Amino acid sequence: MLEQQENNIPESHPPQQIPNYTDSYKSDRGGNGKKIILTVIIVVVILIILLLAYKFIKKAPEQEDQSNENFYPVVLEDPVPGDKDRDGIPDIEEEKLGTSQEEFDTDGDGLTDLEEIEKWKTDPLDPDTDDDGFFDGYEVLKGFNPAGEGKLEIE
């Protein structure tokens, strides 16, 4: 039966040739290898550039710090010994007054303990010395006397 079918094929249709895929596979394989090598080279070059940029950026501030003529050493000792909160009142005196050695504004009214005692003559333990409903710091800010009635008389 197969012979009959072959005989029935007209001569105007020559037998088709089967393409040889092995030849194209061999030529593509060499191209892929070149692409992989090129990709690896590009990645290595980019990594080298990034590494050099990182080292350059990291070195720049160190060089600047070393050449800075206005460099001041770090002071490890307390610049105001005996005054932890640095409000101008020695810790021994704050203990006598009952004010905080840790907070420069013991009553939290916006005036330092030293300002309340020496300048405004108010109580550093009472946020509203004259009991008018306004904190001492707010009264000073608005121009009123925090120790009593009336406006501030600024010297």
KENU-990462 format. One line per 3 residues: their letters; for each residue y, z negated, x of C-alpha. Coordinates in Angstrom, 2 decimals. Layout:
N
A = Y:Z:X ~ ... .
***
This chain:
155
MLE = 0.00:0.00:0.00 ~ 2.30:-0.70:2.85 ~ 1.64:2.77:4.16 .
QQE = 2.66:4.27:0.86 ~ 5.98:2.45:0.89 ~ 6.74:3.57:4.41 .
NNI = 6.02:7.15:3.45 ~ 8.30:6.96:0.44 ~ 11.38:6.13:2.52 .
PES = 13.61:9.15:2.77 ~ 14.61:10.32:6.22 ~ 18.30:9.99:5.46 .
HPP = 17.94:6.21:5.78 ~ 16.92:5.43:9.31 ~ 15.30:2.03:9.82 .
QQI = 17.82:-0.78:10.35 ~ 17.98:-2.49:13.67 ~ 17.77:-6.26:13.76 .
PNY = 20.69:-7.75:15.70 ~ 19.82:-9.61:18.88 ~ 21.42:-13.06:18.49 .
TDS = 20.15:-14.35:21.79 ~ 22.67:-12.23:23.72 ~ 25.69:-13.66:21.87 .
YKS = 24.30:-17.21:22.20 ~ 24.10:-16.86:25.96 ~ 27.68:-15.60:26.27 .
DRG = 29.09:-18.38:24.01 ~ 27.29:-21.09:25.88 ~ 29.23:-20.35:29.06 .
GNG = 32.53:-20.40:27.12 ~ 31.77:-23.78:25.58 ~ 31.10:-25.25:29.00 .
KKI = 34.46:-24.03:30.23 ~ 36.17:-25.52:27.19 ~ 34.53:-28.90:27.79 .
ILT = 35.55:-28.92:31.47 ~ 39.11:-27.93:30.57 ~ 39.28:-30.69:27.92 .
VII = 38.02:-33.30:30.40 ~ 40.60:-32.20:32.98 ~ 43.44:-32.42:30.42 .
VVV = 42.33:-35.92:29.33 ~ 42.16:-37.10:32.96 ~ 45.63:-35.72:33.71 .
ILI = 47.08:-37.43:30.61 ~ 45.48:-40.74:31.61 ~ 46.91:-40.47:35.13 .
ILL = 50.38:-39.75:33.74 ~ 50.17:-42.74:31.36 ~ 48.98:-45.03:34.16 .
LAY = 51.82:-43.96:36.45 ~ 54.37:-44.40:33.64 ~ 53.01:-47.90:32.92 .
KFI = 53.24:-48.92:36.57 ~ 56.77:-47.50:36.84 ~ 57.96:-49.32:33.71 .
KKA = 56.29:-52.56:34.79 ~ 57.84:-52.40:38.27 ~ 61.39:-51.60:37.16 .
PEQ = 62.30:-55.06:35.73 ~ 60.77:-56.86:38.74 ~ 62.91:-54.86:41.15 .
EDQ = 66.00:-55.53:39.03 ~ 65.34:-59.28:38.96 ~ 64.89:-59.41:42.74 .
SNE = 68.15:-57.58:43.43 ~ 70.19:-59.64:40.96 ~ 72.82:-61.54:42.96 .
NFY = 73.74:-63.78:40.01 ~ 70.30:-65.35:39.77 ~ 70.36:-69.05:38.93 .
PVV = 67.33:-71.29:39.37 ~ 65.82:-73.05:36.39 ~ 67.02:-76.66:36.14 .
LED = 64.14:-78.94:35.23 ~ 66.03:-82.21:35.09 ~ 67.95:-83.34:32.01 .
PVP = 71.65:-82.40:32.44 ~ 72.66:-85.33:30.20 ~ 70.46:-88.24:31.28 .
GDK = 70.29:-91.11:28.83 ~ 71.40:-88.99:25.82 ~ 68.35:-87.27:24.29 .
DRD = 70.22:-85.64:21.41 ~ 73.21:-84.72:23.61 ~ 75.76:-85.84:21.06 .
GIP = 77.88:-87.64:23.63 ~ 76.73:-91.14:22.70 ~ 74.33:-92.72:25.24 .
DIE = 70.91:-93.65:23.85 ~ 71.55:-97.36:24.54 ~ 74.72:-97.23:22.40 .
EEK = 72.92:-95.28:19.64 ~ 70.30:-97.99:19.51 ~ 73.05:-100.59:18.93 .
LGT = 74.75:-98.43:16.26 ~ 71.48:-97.57:14.51 ~ 72.03:-93.82:14.90 .
SQE = 69.28:-91.39:15.87 ~ 68.56:-90.72:19.52 ~ 66.82:-87.46:18.50 .
EFD = 69.39:-85.94:16.09 ~ 73.05:-85.35:17.01 ~ 73.99:-85.70:13.31 .
TDG = 72.08:-88.73:12.05 ~ 73.24:-88.54:8.41 ~ 73.09:-84.71:8.20 .
DGL = 76.61:-84.28:6.83 ~ 77.68:-81.57:9.29 ~ 79.64:-83.81:11.68 .
TDL = 78.14:-85.07:14.93 ~ 77.76:-88.81:15.34 ~ 80.42:-88.78:18.07 .
EEI = 82.91:-86.89:15.84 ~ 82.36:-89.33:13.00 ~ 82.92:-92.39:15.21 .
EKW = 85.78:-91.22:17.44 ~ 87.64:-88.46:15.59 ~ 87.21:-88.95:11.82 .
KTD = 86.51:-92.71:11.73 ~ 83.64:-92.19:9.27 ~ 80.18:-93.77:9.07 .
PLD = 77.57:-91.74:11.03 ~ 74.84:-93.26:8.85 ~ 76.42:-92.28:5.49 .
PDT = 76.85:-88.58:4.64 ~ 79.63:-89.40:2.13 ~ 81.67:-92.21:3.69 .
DDD = 84.30:-92.39:0.91 ~ 81.71:-91.97:-1.90 ~ 83.66:-89.16:-3.60 .
GFF = 80.60:-86.94:-4.02 ~ 81.34:-84.62:-1.08 ~ 79.71:-84.78:2.34 .
DGY = 82.04:-85.74:5.19 ~ 81.50:-82.40:6.99 ~ 82.36:-80.42:3.84 .
EVL = 85.56:-82.43:3.32 ~ 86.67:-81.76:6.91 ~ 85.84:-78.07:6.51 .
KGF = 87.97:-77.84:3.36 ~ 90.83:-79.89:4.85 ~ 90.28:-83.18:3.02 .
NPA = 90.07:-86.68:4.49 ~ 86.38:-87.70:4.73 ~ 87.28:-91.41:5.08 .
GEG = 89.41:-91.67:1.94 ~ 91.70:-89.85:-0.46 ~ 94.05:-86.99:0.29 .
KLE = 94.34:-84.12:2.69 ~ 93.70:-84.31:6.42 ~ 96.61:-84.99:8.66 .
IE = 95.84:-82.80:11.65 ~ 97.51:-83.91:14.85 .
***
